[in-house]
Amino acid sequence: MENFPEGKFLATVKIGPKGQIVIPKEVRDMFSLNPGDSLVLMADKGQGIALQPFSYVESFWKAVNPVKDGEQK
């Protein structure tokens, strides 16, 4: 693919027979993704599909919904 600015990446991936995709190594390295890491899949019929590392979503959720001492999640 074409060269993109640092921190940007675009690629085409294919869905395998078991519904799996391979995340390109450059992207895994960019986000420090390792085997066994969790990703959050977000889908909107009008907007498309996005993947986010669970740690990013978890950090965001904690920032917008802080748990006070003694409260349960």
CHARMM internal coordinates of N, CA and C (Angstrom, degrees):
IC EDIT
DIST 1 N 1 CA 1.4457
DIST 1 CA 1 C 1.5286
ANGL 1 N 1 CA 1 C 109.67
DIST 1 C 2 N 1.2790
ANGL 1 CA 1 C 2 N 115.58
DIHE 1 N 1 CA 1 C 2 N 171.48
DIST 2 N 2 CA 1.4600
ANGL 1 C 2 N 2 CA 123.77
DIHE 1 CA 1 C 2 N 2 CA -179.96
DIST 2 CA 2 C 1.5357
ANGL 2 N 2 CA 2 C 110.88
DIHE 1 C 2 N 2 CA 2 C -66.58
DIST 2 C 3 N 1.3276
ANGL 2 CA 2 C 3 N 116.36
DIHE 2 N 2 CA 2 C 3 N 153.54
DIST 3 N 3 CA 1.4667
ANGL 2 C 3 N 3 CA 120.31
DIHE 2 CA 2 C 3 N 3 CA 176.35
DIST 3 CA 3 C 1.5229
ANGL 3 N 3 CA 3 C 109.71
DIHE 2 C 3 N 3 CA 3 C -74.25
DIST 3 C 4 N 1.3191
ANGL 3 CA 3 C 4 N 115.74
DIHE 3 N 3 CA 3 C 4 N 134.99
DIST 4 N 4 CA 1.4565
ANGL 3 C 4 N 4 CA 122.43
DIHE 3 CA 3 C 4 N 4 CA 179.00
DIST 4 CA 4 C 1.5184
ANGL 4 N 4 CA 4 C 108.84
DIHE 3 C 4 N 4 CA 4 C -117.82
DIST 4 C 5 N 1.3316
ANGL 4 CA 4 C 5 N 117.38
DIHE 4 N 4 CA 4 C 5 N 159.68
DIST 5 N 5 CA 1.4660
ANGL 4 C 5 N 5 CA 119.87
DIHE 4 CA 4 C 5 N 5 CA 176.67
DIST 5 CA 5 C 1.5324
ANGL 5 N 5 CA 5 C 110.47
DIHE 4 C 5 N 5 CA 5 C -58.00
DIST 5 C 6 N 1.3243
ANGL 5 CA 5 C 6 N 115.90
DIHE 5 N 5 CA 5 C 6 N 156.01
DIST 6 N 6 CA 1.4614
ANGL 5 C 6 N 6 CA 120.32
DIHE 5 CA 5 C 6 N 6 CA 179.20
DIST 6 CA 6 C 1.5224
ANGL 6 N 6 CA 6 C 110.32
DIHE 5 C 6 N 6 CA 6 C -55.81
DIST 6 C 7 N 1.3226
ANGL 6 CA 6 C 7 N 115.69
DIHE 6 N 6 CA 6 C 7 N 137.34
DIST 7 N 7 CA 1.4543
ANGL 6 C 7 N 7 CA 120.90
DIHE 6 CA 6 C 7 N 7 CA -178.90
DIST 7 CA 7 C 1.5147
ANGL 7 N 7 CA 7 C 113.62
DIHE 6 C 7 N 7 CA 7 C 87.93
DIST 7 C 8 N 1.3239
ANGL 7 CA 7 C 8 N 117.12
DIHE 7 N 7 CA 7 C 8 N 0.59
DIST 8 N 8 CA 1.4739
ANGL 7 C 8 N 8 CA 122.16
DIHE 7 CA 7 C 8 N 8 CA 178.64
DIST 8 CA 8 C 1.5229
ANGL 8 N 8 CA 8 C 108.38
DIHE 7 C 8 N 8 CA 8 C -120.56
DIST 8 C 9 N 1.3250
ANGL 8 CA 8 C 9 N 116.75
DIHE 8 N 8 CA 8 C 9 N 146.79
DIST 9 N 9 CA 1.4583
ANGL 8 C 9 N 9 CA 120.64
DIHE 8 CA 8 C 9 N 9 CA 179.80
DIST 9 CA 9 C 1.5211
ANGL 9 N 9 CA 9 C 108.84
DIHE 8 C 9 N 9 CA 9 C -155.30
DIST 9 C 10 N 1.3095
ANGL 9 CA 9 C 10 N 116.10
DIHE 9 N 9 CA 9 C 10 N 141.52
DIST 10 N 10 CA 1.4576
ANGL 9 C 10 N 10 CA 122.44
DIHE 9 CA 9 C 10 N 10 CA 176.39
DIST 10 CA 10 C 1.5153
ANGL 10 N 10 CA 10 C 107.83
DIHE 9 C 10 N 10 CA 10 C -139.45
DIST 10 C 11 N 1.3152
ANGL 10 CA 10 C 11 N 116.92
DIHE 10 N 10 CA 10 C 11 N 131.46
DIST 11 N 11 CA 1.4617
ANGL 10 C 11 N 11 CA 121.09
DIHE 10 CA 10 C 11 N 11 CA 179.12
DIST 11 CA 11 C 1.5203
ANGL 11 N 11 CA 11 C 109.04
DIHE 10 C 11 N 11 CA 11 C -152.48
DIST 11 C 12 N 1.3030
ANGL 11 CA 11 C 12 N 115.10
DIHE 11 N 11 CA 11 C 12 N 161.25
DIST 12 N 12 CA 1.4561
ANGL 11 C 12 N 12 CA 122.05
DIHE 11 CA 11 C 12 N 12 CA 172.17
DIST 12 CA 12 C 1.5194
ANGL 12 N 12 CA 12 C 107.38
DIHE 11 C 12 N 12 CA 12 C -103.91
DIST 12 C 13 N 1.3198
ANGL 12 CA 12 C 13 N 116.91
DIHE 12 N 12 CA 12 C 13 N 131.36
DIST 13 N 13 CA 1.4627
ANGL 12 C 13 N 13 CA 121.12
DIHE 12 CA 12 C 13 N 13 CA 175.77
DIST 13 CA 13 C 1.5213
ANGL 13 N 13 CA 13 C 107.80
DIHE 12 C 13 N 13 CA 13 C -122.87
DIST 13 C 14 N 1.3202
ANGL 13 CA 13 C 14 N 115.47
DIHE 13 N 13 CA 13 C 14 N 152.40
DIST 14 N 14 CA 1.4666
ANGL 13 C 14 N 14 CA 120.29
DIHE 13 CA 13 C 14 N 14 CA 179.44
DIST 14 CA 14 C 1.5196
ANGL 14 N 14 CA 14 C 109.96
DIHE 13 C 14 N 14 CA 14 C -106.85
DIST 14 C 15 N 1.3107
ANGL 14 CA 14 C 15 N 114.87
DIHE 14 N 14 CA 14 C 15 N 147.75
DIST 15 N 15 CA 1.4573
ANGL 14 C 15 N 15 CA 121.28
DIHE 14 CA 14 C 15 N 15 CA 175.20
DIST 15 CA 15 C 1.5201
ANGL 15 N 15 CA 15 C 107.43
DIHE 14 C 15 N 15 CA 15 C -85.78
DIST 15 C 16 N 1.3382
ANGL 15 CA 15 C 16 N 115.75
DIHE 15 N 15 CA 15 C 16 N 125.85
DIST 16 N 16 CA 1.4558
ANGL 15 C 16 N 16 CA 121.33
DIHE 15 CA 15 C 16 N 16 CA 179.70
DIST 16 CA 16 C 1.5190
ANGL 16 N 16 CA 16 C 111.30
DIHE 15 C 16 N 16 CA 16 C -78.65
DIST 16 C 17 N 1.3276
ANGL 16 CA 16 C 17 N 116.59
DIHE 16 N 16 CA 16 C 17 N 175.94
DIST 17 N 17 CA 1.4661
ANGL 16 C 17 N 17 CA 120.98
DIHE 16 CA 16 C 17 N 17 CA -176.93
DIST 17 CA 17 C 1.5305
ANGL 17 N 17 CA 17 C 113.92
DIHE 16 C 17 N 17 CA 17 C -61.31
DIST 17 C 18 N 1.3254
ANGL 17 CA 17 C 18 N 117.84
DIHE 17 N 17 CA 17 C 18 N -22.66
DIST 18 N 18 CA 1.4657
ANGL 17 C 18 N 18 CA 120.98
DIHE 17 CA 17 C 18 N 18 CA 178.66
DIST 18 CA 18 C 1.5310
ANGL 18 N 18 CA 18 C 111.78
DIHE 17 C 18 N 18 CA 18 C -97.75
DIST 18 C 19 N 1.3420
ANGL 18 CA 18 C 19 N 117.29
DIHE 18 N 18 CA 18 C 19 N 11.92
DIST 19 N 19 CA 1.4560
ANGL 18 C 19 N 19 CA 121.44
DIHE 18 CA 18 C 19 N 19 CA 179.20
DIST 19 CA 19 C 1.5184
ANGL 19 N 19 CA 19 C 113.73
DIHE 18 C 19 N 19 CA 19 C 80.96
DIST 19 C 20 N 1.3195
ANGL 19 CA 19 C 20 N 117.70
DIHE 19 N 19 CA 19 C 20 N 12.75
DIST 20 N 20 CA 1.4613
ANGL 19 C 20 N 20 CA 121.63
DIHE 19 CA 19 C 20 N 20 CA -177.77
DIST 20 CA 20 C 1.5209
ANGL 20 N 20 CA 20 C 111.43
DIHE 19 C 20 N 20 CA 20 C -93.28
DIST 20 C 21 N 1.3371
ANGL 20 CA 20 C 21 N 115.12
DIHE 20 N 20 CA 20 C 21 N 152.12
DIST 21 N 21 CA 1.4610
ANGL 20 C 21 N 21 CA 120.90
DIHE 20 CA 20 C 21 N 21 CA 171.78
DIST 21 CA 21 C 1.5241
ANGL 21 N 21 CA 21 C 107.82
DIHE 20 C 21 N 21 CA 21 C -122.81
DIST 21 C 22 N 1.3234
ANGL 21 CA 21 C 22 N 116.37
DIHE 21 N 21 CA 21 C 22 N 157.37
DIST 22 N 22 CA 1.4585
ANGL 21 C 22 N 22 CA 121.39
DIHE 21 CA 21 C 22 N 22 CA 174.93
DIST 22 CA 22 C 1.5238
ANGL 22 N 22 CA 22 C 107.36
DIHE 21 C 22 N 22 CA 22 C -105.00
DIST 22 C 23 N 1.3151
ANGL 22 CA 22 C 23 N 115.93
DIHE 22 N 22 CA 22 C 23 N 125.62
DIST 23 N 23 CA 1.4608
ANGL 22 C 23 N 23 CA 120.67
DIHE 22 CA 22 C 23 N 23 CA 175.74
DIST 23 CA 23 C 1.5247
ANGL 23 N 23 CA 23 C 106.75
DIHE 22 C 23 N 23 CA 23 C -83.21
DIST 23 C 24 N 1.3342
ANGL 23 CA 23 C 24 N 117.67
DIHE 23 N 23 CA 23 C 24 N 122.69
DIST 24 N 24 CA 1.4658
ANGL 23 C 24 N 24 CA 119.94
DIHE 23 CA 23 C 24 N 24 CA -177.22
DIST 24 CA 24 C 1.5323
ANGL 24 N 24 CA 24 C 112.33
DIHE 23 C 24 N 24 CA 24 C -55.22
DIST 24 C 25 N 1.3338
ANGL 24 CA 24 C 25 N 115.63
DIHE 24 N 24 CA 24 C 25 N 146.46
DIST 25 N 25 CA 1.4610
ANGL 24 C 25 N 25 CA 121.98
DIHE 24 CA 24 C 25 N 25 CA -177.91
DIST 25 CA 25 C 1.5238
ANGL 25 N 25 CA 25 C 111.77
DIHE 24 C 25 N 25 CA 25 C -54.47
DIST 25 C 26 N 1.3263
ANGL 25 CA 25 C 26 N 117.35
DIHE 25 N 25 CA 25 C 26 N -40.54
DIST 26 N 26 CA 1.4620
ANGL 25 C 26 N 26 CA 120.08
DIHE 25 CA 25 C 26 N 26 CA -179.58
DIST 26 CA 26 C 1.5334
ANGL 26 N 26 CA 26 C 111.29
DIHE 25 C 26 N 26 CA 26 C -58.39
DIST 26 C 27 N 1.3225
ANGL 26 CA 26 C 27 N 116.27
DIHE 26 N 26 CA 26 C 27 N -38.53
DIST 27 N 27 CA 1.4663
ANGL 26 C 27 N 27 CA 120.52
DIHE 26 CA 26 C 27 N 27 CA 179.86
DIST 27 CA 27 C 1.5254
ANGL 27 N 27 CA 27 C 110.07
DIHE 26 C 27 N 27 CA 27 C -73.70
DIST 27 C 28 N 1.3401
ANGL 27 CA 27 C 28 N 117.06
DIHE 27 N 27 CA 27 C 28 N -41.95
DIST 28 N 28 CA 1.4687
ANGL 27 C 28 N 28 CA 119.75
DIHE 27 CA 27 C 28 N 28 CA 177.05
DIST 28 CA 28 C 1.5228
ANGL 28 N 28 CA 28 C 110.35
DIHE 27 C 28 N 28 CA 28 C -58.48
DIST 28 C 29 N 1.3226
ANGL 28 CA 28 C 29 N 116.40
DIHE 28 N 28 CA 28 C 29 N -42.75
DIST 29 N 29 CA 1.4692
ANGL 28 C 29 N 29 CA 120.41
DIHE 28 CA 28 C 29 N 29 CA 178.42
DIST 29 CA 29 C 1.5271
ANGL 29 N 29 CA 29 C 111.37
DIHE 28 C 29 N 29 CA 29 C -66.39
DIST 29 C 30 N 1.3295
ANGL 29 CA 29 C 30 N 116.95
DIHE 29 N 29 CA 29 C 30 N -41.90
DIST 30 N 30 CA 1.4656
ANGL 29 C 30 N 30 CA 121.99
DIHE 29 CA 29 C 30 N 30 CA -178.42
DIST 30 CA 30 C 1.5283
ANGL 30 N 30 CA 30 C 111.22
DIHE 29 C 30 N 30 CA 30 C -57.92
DIST 30 C 31 N 1.3417
ANGL 30 CA 30 C 31 N 116.69
DIHE 30 N 30 CA 30 C 31 N -37.72
DIST 31 N 31 CA 1.4584
ANGL 30 C 31 N 31 CA 121.66
DIHE 30 CA 30 C 31 N 31 CA -176.85
DIST 31 CA 31 C 1.5226
ANGL 31 N 31 CA 31 C 113.38
DIHE 30 C 31 N 31 CA 31 C -107.35
DIST 31 C 32 N 1.3318
ANGL 31 CA 31 C 32 N 116.69
DIHE 31 N 31 CA 31 C 32 N 9.85
DIST 32 N 32 CA 1.4739
ANGL 31 C 32 N 32 CA 122.22
DIHE 31 CA 31 C 32 N 32 CA -179.29
DIST 32 CA 32 C 1.5255
ANGL 32 N 32 CA 32 C 111.26
DIHE 31 C 32 N 32 CA 32 C 52.48
DIST 32 C 33 N 1.3280
ANGL 32 CA 32 C 33 N 116.48
DIHE 32 N 32 CA 32 C 33 N 45.25
DIST 33 N 33 CA 1.4599
ANGL 32 C 33 N 33 CA 121.82
DIHE 32 CA 32 C 33 N 33 CA 178.78
DIST 33 CA 33 C 1.5203
ANGL 33 N 33 CA 33 C 109.45
DIHE 32 C 33 N 33 CA 33 C -85.73
DIST 33 C 34 N 1.3232
ANGL 33 CA 33 C 34 N 115.60
DIHE 33 N 33 CA 33 C 34 N 137.01
DIST 34 N 34 CA 1.4569
ANGL 33 C 34 N 34 CA 121.84
DIHE 33 CA 33 C 34 N 34 CA -179.39
DIST 34 CA 34 C 1.5207
ANGL 34 N 34 CA 34 C 109.87
DIHE 33 C 34 N 34 CA 34 C -129.06
DIST 34 C 35 N 1.3432
ANGL 34 CA 34 C 35 N 117.15
DIHE 34 N 34 CA 34 C 35 N 158.70
DIST 35 N 35 CA 1.4635
ANGL 34 C 35 N 35 CA 119.28
DIHE 34 CA 34 C 35 N 35 CA 176.51
DIST 35 CA 35 C 1.5312
ANGL 35 N 35 CA 35 C 110.17
DIHE 34 C 35 N 35 CA 35 C -53.02
DIST 35 C 36 N 1.3181
ANGL 35 CA 35 C 36 N 115.93
DIHE 35 N 35 CA 35 C 36 N 134.46
DIST 36 N 36 CA 1.4590
ANGL 35 C 36 N 36 CA 121.58
DIHE 35 CA 35 C 36 N 36 CA 179.84
DIST 36 CA 36 C 1.5201
ANGL 36 N 36 CA 36 C 114.09
DIHE 35 C 36 N 36 CA 36 C 93.39
DIST 36 C 37 N 1.3423
ANGL 36 CA 36 C 37 N 118.20
DIHE 36 N 36 CA 36 C 37 N -13.19
DIST 37 N 37 CA 1.4661
ANGL 36 C 37 N 37 CA 120.36
DIHE 36 CA 36 C 37 N 37 CA 176.86
DIST 37 CA 37 C 1.5269
ANGL 37 N 37 CA 37 C 109.73
DIHE 36 C 37 N 37 CA 37 C -65.35
DIST 37 C 38 N 1.3192
ANGL 37 CA 37 C 38 N 116.06
DIHE 37 N 37 CA 37 C 38 N 149.80
DIST 38 N 38 CA 1.4647
ANGL 37 C 38 N 38 CA 121.08
DIHE 37 CA 37 C 38 N 38 CA 178.48
DIST 38 CA 38 C 1.5202
ANGL 38 N 38 CA 38 C 110.51
DIHE 37 C 38 N 38 CA 38 C -96.46
DIST 38 C 39 N 1.3221
ANGL 38 CA 38 C 39 N 115.15
DIHE 38 N 38 CA 38 C 39 N 141.38
DIST 39 N 39 CA 1.4579
ANGL 38 C 39 N 39 CA 122.69
DIHE 38 CA 38 C 39 N 39 CA 174.69
DIST 39 CA 39 C 1.5196
ANGL 39 N 39 CA 39 C 107.98
DIHE 38 C 39 N 39 CA 39 C -120.71
DIST 39 C 40 N 1.3123
ANGL 39 CA 39 C 40 N 116.34
DIHE 39 N 39 CA 39 C 40 N 149.74
DIST 40 N 40 CA 1.4593
ANGL 39 C 40 N 40 CA 121.63
DIHE 39 CA 39 C 40 N 40 CA 174.47
DIST 40 CA 40 C 1.5218
ANGL 40 N 40 CA 40 C 106.82
DIHE 39 C 40 N 40 CA 40 C -102.41
DIST 40 C 41 N 1.3240
ANGL 40 CA 40 C 41 N 116.80
DIHE 40 N 40 CA 40 C 41 N 125.81
DIST 41 N 41 CA 1.4549
ANGL 40 C 41 N 41 CA 122.21
DIHE 40 CA 40 C 41 N 41 CA 177.51
DIST 41 CA 41 C 1.5190
ANGL 41 N 41 CA 41 C 107.85
DIHE 40 C 41 N 41 CA 41 C -98.84
DIST 41 C 42 N 1.3215
ANGL 41 CA 41 C 42 N 115.80
DIHE 41 N 41 CA 41 C 42 N 125.05
DIST 42 N 42 CA 1.4630
ANGL 41 C 42 N 42 CA 121.44
DIHE 41 CA 41 C 42 N 42 CA 177.57
DIST 42 CA 42 C 1.5241
ANGL 42 N 42 CA 42 C 107.35
DIHE 41 C 42 N 42 CA 42 C -115.47
DIST 42 C 43 N 1.3143
ANGL 42 CA 42 C 43 N 116.64
DIHE 42 N 42 CA 42 C 43 N 132.16
DIST 43 N 43 CA 1.4618
ANGL 42 C 43 N 43 CA 120.36
DIHE 42 CA 42 C 43 N 43 CA -178.63
DIST 43 CA 43 C 1.5217
ANGL 43 N 43 CA 43 C 109.93
DIHE 42 C 43 N 43 CA 43 C -133.38
DIST 43 C 44 N 1.3101
ANGL 43 CA 43 C 44 N 114.71
DIHE 43 N 43 CA 43 C 44 N 136.58
DIST 44 N 44 CA 1.4527
ANGL 43 C 44 N 44 CA 122.65
DIHE 43 CA 43 C 44 N 44 CA 176.68
DIST 44 CA 44 C 1.5203
ANGL 44 N 44 CA 44 C 106.13
DIHE 43 C 44 N 44 CA 44 C -139.22
DIST 44 C 45 N 1.3121
ANGL 44 CA 44 C 45 N 116.43
DIHE 44 N 44 CA 44 C 45 N 120.91
DIST 45 N 45 CA 1.4609
ANGL 44 C 45 N 45 CA 120.08
DIHE 44 CA 44 C 45 N 45 CA -175.00
DIST 45 CA 45 C 1.5259
ANGL 45 N 45 CA 45 C 112.74
DIHE 44 C 45 N 45 CA 45 C -53.89
DIST 45 C 46 N 1.3178
ANGL 45 CA 45 C 46 N 117.87
DIHE 45 N 45 CA 45 C 46 N -33.95
DIST 46 N 46 CA 1.4583
ANGL 45 C 46 N 46 CA 121.26
DIHE 45 CA 45 C 46 N 46 CA -179.68
DIST 46 CA 46 C 1.5211
ANGL 46 N 46 CA 46 C 114.36
DIHE 45 C 46 N 46 CA 46 C -88.00
DIST 46 C 47 N 1.3284
ANGL 46 CA 46 C 47 N 117.38
DIHE 46 N 46 CA 46 C 47 N -24.67
DIST 47 N 47 CA 1.4629
ANGL 46 C 47 N 47 CA 121.47
DIHE 46 CA 46 C 47 N 47 CA -173.98
DIST 47 CA 47 C 1.5248
ANGL 47 N 47 CA 47 C 113.58
DIHE 46 C 47 N 47 CA 47 C -104.69
DIST 47 C 48 N 1.3247
ANGL 47 CA 47 C 48 N 117.67
DIHE 47 N 47 CA 47 C 48 N -26.41
DIST 48 N 48 CA 1.4598
ANGL 47 C 48 N 48 CA 120.01
DIHE 47 CA 47 C 48 N 48 CA 179.86
DIST 48 CA 48 C 1.5179
ANGL 48 N 48 CA 48 C 112.58
DIHE 47 C 48 N 48 CA 48 C 113.88
DIST 48 C 49 N 1.3359
ANGL 48 CA 48 C 49 N 115.01
DIHE 48 N 48 CA 48 C 49 N -159.95
DIST 49 N 49 CA 1.4599
ANGL 48 C 49 N 49 CA 123.33
DIHE 48 CA 48 C 49 N 49 CA -175.27
DIST 49 CA 49 C 1.5239
ANGL 49 N 49 CA 49 C 108.70
DIHE 48 C 49 N 49 CA 49 C -118.58
DIST 49 C 50 N 1.3284
ANGL 49 CA 49 C 50 N 115.99
DIHE 49 N 49 CA 49 C 50 N 140.80
DIST 50 N 50 CA 1.4668
ANGL 49 C 50 N 50 CA 120.94
DIHE 49 CA 49 C 50 N 50 CA 176.04
DIST 50 CA 50 C 1.5191
ANGL 50 N 50 CA 50 C 108.86
DIHE 49 C 50 N 50 CA 50 C -139.30
DIST 50 C 51 N 1.3167
ANGL 50 CA 50 C 51 N 116.13
DIHE 50 N 50 CA 50 C 51 N 148.04
DIST 51 N 51 CA 1.4626
ANGL 50 C 51 N 51 CA 122.86
DIHE 50 CA 50 C 51 N 51 CA 173.97
DIST 51 CA 51 C 1.5166
ANGL 51 N 51 CA 51 C 108.16
DIHE 50 C 51 N 51 CA 51 C -117.99
DIST 51 C 52 N 1.3199
ANGL 51 CA 51 C 52 N 116.09
DIHE 51 N 51 CA 51 C 52 N 138.77
DIST 52 N 52 CA 1.4631
ANGL 51 C 52 N 52 CA 121.86
DIHE 51 CA 51 C 52 N 52 CA 175.24
DIST 52 CA 52 C 1.5220
ANGL 52 N 52 CA 52 C 107.84
DIHE 51 C 52 N 52 CA 52 C -132.71
DIST 52 C 53 N 1.3315
ANGL 52 CA 52 C 53 N 117.59
DIHE 52 N 52 CA 52 C 53 N 140.41
DIST 53 N 53 CA 1.4604
ANGL 52 C 53 N 53 CA 118.74
DIHE 52 CA 52 C 53 N 53 CA 172.34
DIST 53 CA 53 C 1.5316
ANGL 53 N 53 CA 53 C 109.02
DIHE 52 C 53 N 53 CA 53 C -58.59
DIST 53 C 54 N 1.3254
ANGL 53 CA 53 C 54 N 116.67
DIHE 53 N 53 CA 53 C 54 N 138.01
DIST 54 N 54 CA 1.4622
ANGL 53 C 54 N 54 CA 120.90
DIHE 53 CA 53 C 54 N 54 CA -179.14
DIST 54 CA 54 C 1.5250
ANGL 54 N 54 CA 54 C 110.82
DIHE 53 C 54 N 54 CA 54 C -56.10
DIST 54 C 55 N 1.3255
ANGL 54 CA 54 C 55 N 117.42
DIHE 54 N 54 CA 54 C 55 N -37.09
DIST 55 N 55 CA 1.4673
ANGL 54 C 55 N 55 CA 120.34
DIHE 54 CA 54 C 55 N 55 CA -178.60
DIST 55 CA 55 C 1.5280
ANGL 55 N 55 CA 55 C 111.36
DIHE 54 C 55 N 55 CA 55 C -60.14
DIST 55 C 56 N 1.3404
ANGL 55 CA 55 C 56 N 118.79
DIHE 55 N 55 CA 55 C 56 N -35.47
DIST 56 N 56 CA 1.4678
ANGL 55 C 56 N 56 CA 121.86
DIHE 55 CA 55 C 56 N 56 CA 178.02
DIST 56 CA 56 C 1.5214
ANGL 56 N 56 CA 56 C 110.31
DIHE 55 C 56 N 56 CA 56 C -66.83
DIST 56 C 57 N 1.3119
ANGL 56 CA 56 C 57 N 116.01
DIHE 56 N 56 CA 56 C 57 N -45.23
DIST 57 N 57 CA 1.4639
ANGL 56 C 57 N 57 CA 120.89
DIHE 56 CA 56 C 57 N 57 CA -178.56
DIST 57 CA 57 C 1.5241
ANGL 57 N 57 CA 57 C 109.52
DIHE 56 C 57 N 57 CA 57 C -67.10
DIST 57 C 58 N 1.3349
ANGL 57 CA 57 C 58 N 116.53
DIHE 57 N 57 CA 57 C 58 N -41.27
DIST 58 N 58 CA 1.4648
ANGL 57 C 58 N 58 CA 121.31
DIHE 57 CA 57 C 58 N 58 CA 179.43
DIST 58 CA 58 C 1.5331
ANGL 58 N 58 CA 58 C 110.57
DIHE 57 C 58 N 58 CA 58 C -61.82
DIST 58 C 59 N 1.3314
ANGL 58 CA 58 C 59 N 117.39
DIHE 58 N 58 CA 58 C 59 N -44.06
DIST 59 N 59 CA 1.4730
ANGL 58 C 59 N 59 CA 121.37
DIHE 58 CA 58 C 59 N 59 CA 178.55
DIST 59 CA 59 C 1.5249
ANGL 59 N 59 CA 59 C 110.77
DIHE 58 C 59 N 59 CA 59 C -61.84
DIST 59 C 60 N 1.3269
ANGL 59 CA 59 C 60 N 116.72
DIHE 59 N 59 CA 59 C 60 N -43.51
DIST 60 N 60 CA 1.4609
ANGL 59 C 60 N 60 CA 121.35
DIHE 59 CA 59 C 60 N 60 CA 178.62
DIST 60 CA 60 C 1.5240
ANGL 60 N 60 CA 60 C 110.11
DIHE 59 C 60 N 60 CA 60 C -61.76
DIST 60 C 61 N 1.3393
ANGL 60 CA 60 C 61 N 116.51
DIHE 60 N 60 CA 60 C 61 N -47.02
DIST 61 N 61 CA 1.4571
ANGL 60 C 61 N 61 CA 120.68
DIHE 60 CA 60 C 61 N 61 CA -177.68
DIST 61 CA 61 C 1.5281
ANGL 61 N 61 CA 61 C 110.76
DIHE 60 C 61 N 61 CA 61 C -60.94
DIST 61 C 62 N 1.3264
ANGL 61 CA 61 C 62 N 116.93
DIHE 61 N 61 CA 61 C 62 N -42.69
DIST 62 N 62 CA 1.4673
ANGL 61 C 62 N 62 CA 120.00
DIHE 61 CA 61 C 62 N 62 CA 179.38
DIST 62 CA 62 C 1.5249
ANGL 62 N 62 CA 62 C 111.16
DIHE 61 C 62 N 62 CA 62 C -64.71
DIST 62 C 63 N 1.3169
ANGL 62 CA 62 C 63 N 117.23
DIHE 62 N 62 CA 62 C 63 N -34.02
DIST 63 N 63 CA 1.4635
ANGL 62 C 63 N 63 CA 120.71
DIHE 62 CA 62 C 63 N 63 CA -179.90
DIST 63 CA 63 C 1.5251
ANGL 63 N 63 CA 63 C 112.01
DIHE 62 C 63 N 63 CA 63 C -69.79
DIST 63 C 64 N 1.3322
ANGL 63 CA 63 C 64 N 117.29
DIHE 63 N 63 CA 63 C 64 N -37.15
DIST 64 N 64 CA 1.4685
ANGL 63 C 64 N 64 CA 120.09
DIHE 63 CA 63 C 64 N 64 CA -177.45
DIST 64 CA 64 C 1.5217
ANGL 64 N 64 CA 64 C 112.71
DIHE 63 C 64 N 64 CA 64 C -92.50
DIST 64 C 65 N 1.3285
ANGL 64 CA 64 C 65 N 117.59
DIHE 64 N 64 CA 64 C 65 N -13.33
DIST 65 N 65 CA 1.4559
ANGL 64 C 65 N 65 CA 121.40
DIHE 64 CA 64 C 65 N 65 CA -177.86
DIST 65 CA 65 C 1.5316
ANGL 65 N 65 CA 65 C 109.10
DIHE 64 C 65 N 65 CA 65 C -138.24
DIST 65 C 66 N 1.3415
ANGL 65 CA 65 C 66 N 117.74
DIHE 65 N 65 CA 65 C 66 N 64.80
DIST 66 N 66 CA 1.4651
ANGL 65 C 66 N 66 CA 119.35
DIHE 65 CA 65 C 66 N 66 CA -176.86
DIST 66 CA 66 C 1.5245
ANGL 66 N 66 CA 66 C 111.59
DIHE 65 C 66 N 66 CA 66 C -65.58
DIST 66 C 67 N 1.3252
ANGL 66 CA 66 C 67 N 115.00
DIHE 66 N 66 CA 66 C 67 N 142.46
DIST 67 N 67 CA 1.4627
ANGL 66 C 67 N 67 CA 121.55
DIHE 66 CA 66 C 67 N 67 CA 177.71
DIST 67 CA 67 C 1.5212
ANGL 67 N 67 CA 67 C 107.37
DIHE 66 C 67 N 67 CA 67 C -97.76
DIST 67 C 68 N 1.3173
ANGL 67 CA 67 C 68 N 116.62
DIHE 67 N 67 CA 67 C 68 N 126.43
DIST 68 N 68 CA 1.4612
ANGL 67 C 68 N 68 CA 121.10
DIHE 67 CA 67 C 68 N 68 CA 179.45
DIST 68 CA 68 C 1.5210
ANGL 68 N 68 CA 68 C 109.50
DIHE 67 C 68 N 68 CA 68 C -80.48
DIST 68 C 69 N 1.3302
ANGL 68 CA 68 C 69 N 116.52
DIHE 68 N 68 CA 68 C 69 N 154.61
DIST 69 N 69 CA 1.4610
ANGL 68 C 69 N 69 CA 121.28
DIHE 68 CA 68 C 69 N 69 CA 178.24
DIST 69 CA 69 C 1.5199
ANGL 69 N 69 CA 69 C 110.15
DIHE 68 C 69 N 69 CA 69 C -52.99
DIST 69 C 70 N 1.3248
ANGL 69 CA 69 C 70 N 115.49
DIHE 69 N 69 CA 69 C 70 N 133.69
DIST 70 N 70 CA 1.4547
ANGL 69 C 70 N 70 CA 120.90
DIHE 69 CA 69 C 70 N 70 CA 177.59
DIST 70 CA 70 C 1.5158
ANGL 70 N 70 CA 70 C 114.43
DIHE 69 C 70 N 70 CA 70 C 87.43
DIST 70 C 71 N 1.3275
ANGL 70 CA 70 C 71 N 118.85
DIHE 70 N 70 CA 70 C 71 N -14.42
DIST 71 N 71 CA 1.4673
ANGL 70 C 71 N 71 CA 121.12
DIHE 70 CA 70 C 71 N 71 CA 178.84
DIST 71 CA 71 C 1.5131
ANGL 71 N 71 CA 71 C 109.90
DIHE 70 C 71 N 71 CA 71 C -87.50
DIST 71 C 72 N 1.3082
ANGL 71 CA 71 C 72 N 115.26
DIHE 71 N 71 CA 71 C 72 N 149.98
DIST 72 N 72 CA 1.4568
ANGL 71 C 72 N 72 CA 120.21
DIHE 71 CA 71 C 72 N 72 CA 175.89
DIST 72 CA 72 C 1.5040
ANGL 72 N 72 CA 72 C 109.34
DIHE 71 C 72 N 72 CA 72 C -90.28
DIST 72 C 73 N 1.3055
ANGL 72 CA 72 C 73 N 115.11
DIHE 72 N 72 CA 72 C 73 N 153.18
DIST 73 N 73 CA 1.4710
ANGL 72 C 73 N 73 CA 120.71
DIHE 72 CA 72 C 73 N 73 CA 177.68
DIST 73 CA 73 C 1.5031
ANGL 73 N 73 CA 73 C 110.62
DIHE 72 C 73 N 73 CA 73 C -73.19
END
COOR INIT
IC SEED 1 N 1 CA 1 C
IC BUILD
